């Protein structure tokens, strides 16, 4: 059983994780061709000879992702916004990834509309443009006109895309396991956690109903803001796979200057919307890149593609406020403590070492002068990278927030140099700090604390009485777990495997020796049965010896 168990575990993992072996073979072929064969080395796939070494470059890795198709491209695009996970050269290479895909024939679009809205779907539109307005891996967008004359954009999900994405997600999880096996240091970056978050994000995008809910929430949050436009969903024509919404006729923000827009007004409006989402609402667009920002009439900003969003709880906003407040005061000890408390730890942390790195990051981003000099997004992302060296990771919600702040600052600097995004962020940061440390909030916190103490005071006598009664009746039990129990179990399995192999080898040798004295079945001067036993014992002995030399655990 000791020998069979690891084999069965490996095979079970493969069949459970990878449900589409043909797609795995296709993925493996592409990876090997681009020097990434180490991720599939050791997998028995027909025609695949994967070397156990890394032989790729950022450009080749980007080319591999592009060839692997839509799911991997979207994953690469997300990685390009994670400087805390991959090196800068790979970030630059992955930023060139384009979700290029040929448009579907209108016949297939019509069939999808029929399956979602019924046979008479065309009668619900005055006109429907058969040429796509935009194409992407998940959906295709067509322009149409409703019976009341209003223009709409209809987003139609590609038929069968769901199973394809799920198959690729299973393969990604399998490759992440392979990567950690070949490069144990990858575990620090939590590849499975990154893939899990990506899976939640992309599967959410498959449900257009979620995007409708996001739009409704954004519209409610910005109901008093005159310089933002969000496409109103036409819910009677929306399903899980069809999203019909108001058509926003605007210019992409990267082209606004060429169209003669007042870029100062554009910048002020854009930064107000982005910072309000991030610091005031705590519910923000998770992918506010230039392609999703339109400039409308009077420099009003249109925001589209709201499938990916981030959300902060009250406690998360409090932690961010505390971090910024500590930075404002130059309090590196508090910054270190807060970041340590927020982070997810992978084992013991060298706290003093992390504190030294925190001081270095603060000194890099703040000279001790005005707080308005600090690039908040860059500071938070650099601190996140330093934390990784000490086996600490930020929870995904915080990482998405940090990335969104960084994206906002980066877009403004690249496209609208007339405005200082760092200075523009100050009123919103100050408002967040005032909300956290204001007298009303402190009074509410105090009231809540007293209420919890009152509840605890009422429960304490009963809890103590039950505890003493458990001791008296000998019902008190303690669960003890061994640190590193999984590693100990694996080491035990390896020793057991070697022992069984050695016993089989010895048994074969002994049986072969006994058969030397048995008369029947001789070839020349040597008994056949002894040869069989010796032949079986030799490879078992060699396997046992190899395992012993390779791993003495």
N, C-alpha and C positions, 0 to 999 in steps of 0.2 A: 504493500500500500504506500510506503514511503516513496517509492520510485514512481508509482502510477499517479499519485496525487498532483505533483507539479505539472506533469504532462497534461492531465485532464484539466487543471486550472488554466493553463495557457491556451489550450484548444477552446475551452469554454469561454474564455475572455474574448478570443478572436471571433467566434461565431456570434457571441452576444453583442459585441461592439460593432462589428462589420457585417451588415446584413446583405450588402451588395458586393460580392466578391469580384464581379466583372468590373465594377467601377473602381474597386481597390487596385486591381491590376492596371487599369488605365492611369490612375493616380501614381502608382509606383513607377510605371514606365516614364512618365513625365519627370518625376523627381530624380530618377537615376540619370536621365539625359541632361539635367541641369545641375548635376553635382551634389544633389541632396539625397543620394541613395542611402546614406547612413540611417535615415528615418525608417527605411523598410528592410534594412539588412537583417538576414536571418529568417525572413518570412519565405516560406516555400510557395512561390508563385511561378507558374510556367513561363519560361523565357526571361525571367528577371534575374540578373546577376548584379546584386547591389554591393558595392565595396563598403567596408566598415570605416569610412573616413569622410570627412567634410571637405568637399572640393568645389564650393560655390563662391559667388561674389554677390554683392547687393544687386547688381544688374541682372545676373542670372537668376537669383531668387525671385526678383520681380517678374522676370519673363516666365518662370515656372508658374507663379500664381496667376498671371494673366492667362496662361494656357489651360490652367485647371478649371477655369470657368467662374460663373457668377458668385457662388457661395464663398470660394476662396478669395475672390477679388474683394468682396465686401469685408472679409476678415482682414485682408491686407490693408485696406483703406483705414480700418479701425486701428490696426497696429501702427500706421503712419502717424497717428495722433498720440502715441504712447511712448514718449521719450524716456519714461521710467522703465520700459520693458526692453526695447531694442535700441541698438546704437544709432547715432545720427546718420551715418551713411545709408543704413537700411531705411530709415525714415524718409530720407530724400528720394531713394529709389522707389519706395512704395507710394509716395505721393503722386507718382506718374501713372498709377494704375487707373484704368478707365473701364467703367462698366459698359463696354461696347457690346451690343448684341443686335442682331438683325431683327427688323420689325416682323411681327406675325402677319400672315395674310388676313385680310379683313374677314374672310369666311370663318376663320377660327375665333376672331373677336366677336362676330355676330353669334356664333354658337355659344360662347361663354355668356354673352348678354342674355340670350334666350334661356339658358339653364338657370340664371340667377333672377331674371325679371319676368320670365314667361314669354309665350309666343308673340304676344302683341307689344313687345318692348319698343319697337320703332314708332308706334303710334303715340308714345309718351314724349317724343321729341319732334320739334318742327323740322330740324335738320341734324344730321350726324356726319361729320367729316370722316371719310374712310381713310384718309392719310393720317398717320399718327403725328401728334404734336411732340411727343417725346417717347423714347423707348428705354427700358431698363430691364434688369434681369428678372425682377419680380412682377413688374406690371408694365403696361403700355397705356399712354395717355392720349385721348382723342378729344378734340374740340367739338362742341355740340350747342344747339340752341333749343331751349325749352319752348313749350307751346305759348307761354306768356312773353316770349321774346328775349328772355334773359340768357346770356351766354354762360355756359358751364364747361368745366373740364371733367372728363369721365376717365377715371383710372380703373383699368380692367386687369385683374390678375391673370397671369399666364396659366393656362390649363396644365395641370400636372406638376407645377413647380414645387408644391409642398413636399411630395415624396422625394424629389431630387435633392432638395435642401436637407431634409432629414437624413438621407443616405450620406451626404457629404459631411454632415455634423458628426455622424457616427464614426466616419473615417478620420476626421480631425481628432476626435477623442482618442482613437486608437494610435494615431501618429504621435500625439502628445505623450502617451504612455511610453512609446518606443523612444522618443527623444529623451525622456527622463531616465530611461534605462541606459542609453548610450552616454548621456551627459547628465549625471546626477545633479550638477549645479543648476540645471534648469528648474529644478523643483522650487528654488527660491522665488522664481517669478510666477509660480502657481499657474502653469499653463492650463490645467483643467479648470481652474476658477475663471480664467480669461475666456475659455471656450464656453463655459456654462453661461457667463454673462452675454457673450455673443449669441448663443443659442436663444436665450430669452428675448434678446433684442430682435433678432431676425424672425423668430416665430411670431413675435408680437406684430411685426410688419406684415405678416401674412393675414392678420385679422384686421381688415379695414375698419371694422367697428371700433377698434381701439383708437385708430386715428381720428375718427369722428368724435369720440369722447375727449381726446386731447384738444381738438379744435374748439370744442364747446368750452372747455376749461380755460384755454388761452383767451377766448373771446370774453368770458366772464371777468377774468383777471384784468384785461385791458379795456373794459367797457368805458372807462373814463378817459382813455388816452386817445386824442384825436389824430395822432400821426402814426398809427399802426393799422394795417389791414390784414385780416386773416380770411381765407376763403370760407364762406358760409356753406356748410354741407347741406345738400338737399336730401334729407333723411328718407323721404319716400322712395328715393332711387338708390339707396345705399344698402349693401349687404356685406357679408364677410369678404366677398371677392370683388365687389363693385363699389367704387367711391365716386359719387357725383357731387361736385362742389362748384361754388362760384368761380368763374374764370377771372383771374387777376391779370389785367393787361398792363404789364410794367416792363422796365428794363433791368436786366441783371446788374447788380451793384458794380461789378467790375467794368461795365460798359457805360456807367452813368456819366462819367466825366466826358466821354466822347459825345454823349447826347446833349451836352450843355447844361447839366443839372448843377444846382448850387451845392457844391460838395460840403461846405460848412454846415448847411442845414441837414444834408444827408447824414453827415457824421454825427451831429448832435442827436438826431432822431434815432439812428441806429444804436448808438451807445446807450441812450436812455432806455430803449426797449430791452437790449441785452442785459444791462446792469440791473434793471428793474426785475427782470425774470430771475436773475441769479441771487441778488442780495435782498430783495424785498419779498418776492413771491415764494422763492424756494422751489418753484416748478418751472423748468426751463427746457428750451429746445436743445436736444442732445447732438444736433448735427447742423449748426448754424454756419455752414461754410458759404462762400460767395454765391454758389449756385442756388441756394435756397433763400436768398435775400433779393427782393425786387424793389426798385425805386419807382413809385407811382407819381401821379400828379401832385404838385406842390411839395415834392420831396417826401411825401408820405412813404413809409416803409411797408412793403408787403412781405409776409413770412409764409413760406409754403413747406410742404413735405414734413409734416409734424408727426410722423410715425415713431421716431426715436426721441424720447424725452427723459429727463432726469428729475429726481424729486428728493428734497431734503426734509427730514422730520424736524420738529422743533429743537430736539436735542442736537441734531447735526448742525443746524444753524447756530446754536449756542456755542458749539465747539469751534466753528469757523470764526465766529465773532471773538471768542477768547483768543484764538491764534493771532488774529489781526490786531487785537488790542495789545497783546504781549509784544508783537512786532513793533507796534506804534511806540511802545515804551522802551524798546531795545532790551526786553527781558528774555534773554536766551534760555534761562533756566525754565521759565514757564513754557516757552515754545517747545523745548525738549520734552517736558513732562506731558504737555497736552498731546503732542504728536505720538508719544509713547503710549498714552492711554487709548488713543483712537485706533492705533495700528493693530493689525492681526500679526501675532508673533509665531515664528516657526522655531520653537525651542528657546533656550536661554539667550538673553540679549546682553551684550557688553554695553551697559547703560552709559558708563563714562566715555567709552569710545563714540557712541552716538551723540552724546552731548558735545564732544569736541567737534564732530562733523556739523552739528547744528550751528554752533558758533561760527564755523567757517562759512556756511551758507548765508547766514545773516550778514556777515561782514562783506561777502561778495555782492549782496544786493542792496545793502543800506550802509551808507558812509557815516551815519549818525546825524545827518542833517534833517531835512524835511522828509516826513513820511511820504509825501507826494512823489518822491523820487523812486519809490519801490515799485517794480513790476510784479504785481501780486501773483499773476498766473505763473510766471517764470520762477518766482521764489518758491511757491508751493510745489511745483513739479520738481525743482532741484532738491528740495527737502525730501520729497518722495523717493527720488533716486538714491539719495544718501541712506535713507532708511533701509532700502533693499540690501545694502552691504551688511547690514546688521540683522538680516533675516526678519525684517518687518515689512508688511504690505498694508497699503491703504485699502479700506473697504471700497467696493466698486462705485458706490454713490459719491464718495468723496473724490475718487479719481475722475469720474465724469464731470464733476463740478470744476475741479482744477483745470481739466482739459478745456471746458467751455470758457472759462475766464481767459485761458491762454489763447484760444481761438479768437475770442472777441478782440483782445489786444492786438493780436497778429494781423487780423483783417483790417483793423483801423489803421495800423502803421503802414501796411502794404498799399492800401488803396486810397486812404484819406490822410495824407501827411499833414493837412491843415490843422488837425486837432490832436491833442495829447490825450490818449486813452487812459493813461495813468492818472493824470490830473482830473479827468472827467469821472473817474471811479470814486473819488474822494467823498462827495456828498452821500453816495449810496453806502459806502463803508461806514461813514460817520453815523448814518441813520441806523445801520445794523447794530453798531456799537451802542447807540443810545437806546435802541429797543431792548438790547440785552441787559444793559446796566442802568437803565432809567429807573426812577423811583417807583413807577407803577409796576414794572416787572419785578423789582426787588420785593415790593410788598406782596405781590402775588406768589412769588417763590417762598417768602416767609410764611404766608398763610398755608400754602400747600405743605411745607415742612412741618408746621405745627399740627396739621390735620393727620399727617402720616404718623407723627409721634403719638398722637392721641390714640390712633388705631393700634399701634404697637403696644402702648401702655395697657390697653384693654385686653389684648391677646396674651401678653407676657405671663400673667399668673396662670392661665390655663395651660400654656405651652410648658412652663416649668413643672406644673403638677403632672402633666402627661409624661414628661421626660423622667421625672423621679419614679413615677409608677412603672414605666418600662424597665428601669433599672431594678426596681424591687421585684418585678415579675419575671426578670431575666429575658425580656423581649428585645433588649437593645442589641442591635447588630451593626457591624461596621463592614463596608465593602472596601477591600484593598486591591488596588491594581498595581501591577509591576510596570515600572517605567521601561520602555523598550521591549515590551512583551512580544510584539510582532517580530522584531529582529531576533529575539531569543528563540522564538518558535521556528523561524526560517533556518537558523543555525542548527537547531535540533534536527530538523528535517534533513539537512545536508549530511549531518553525521550519521543519521539513521540510514540514508541512502548508501553512503560509503560502507557502512557496516554490513548491510544486506548484500551488496555487491561482493564484498570480501568473503562473506560466508558462502555465497554461491560458488565463488572461485575456489575456495578451499574444499568445499564439498565435491566439486567436479574433479579436482586434483586427487582427492582421496579415493573417489570412486574409480578413477582411471588407474590408480595404483593397485587397487584391489583386483581389477580386471586383468592385470598382468599375469595373475596366477590362475586365470580361468582359461581352459583349453580351447573351446570352440571359437571359430571366427578369426583365424590368423591370416594376415597377409605378409608373406615373407616371414620375418622374425618378430612381427609386432601384432598384438591383438587389435582387431578393428574397434571393439567397444572402448578400449582404453584410449584409442586415438580420438574417438568422438568426445569422451569426457574431457580430455586434455584440450581439445580444440574449443570446447565451450568455456573451459575455465580460463584460458589465456586472455581472450578479449575482456572478460569480466574483471580479471586482475588488472589489466591495463587501464580500464575505465576507472576502477577504484583508485589506482595510483595517480591518474591524471587529476581526478577530483580532489584528492588529498593535497597534491602539489599546488593546484590552482587556488584552493581556498581551505585554509586550515581552521576556519570557524566551526 
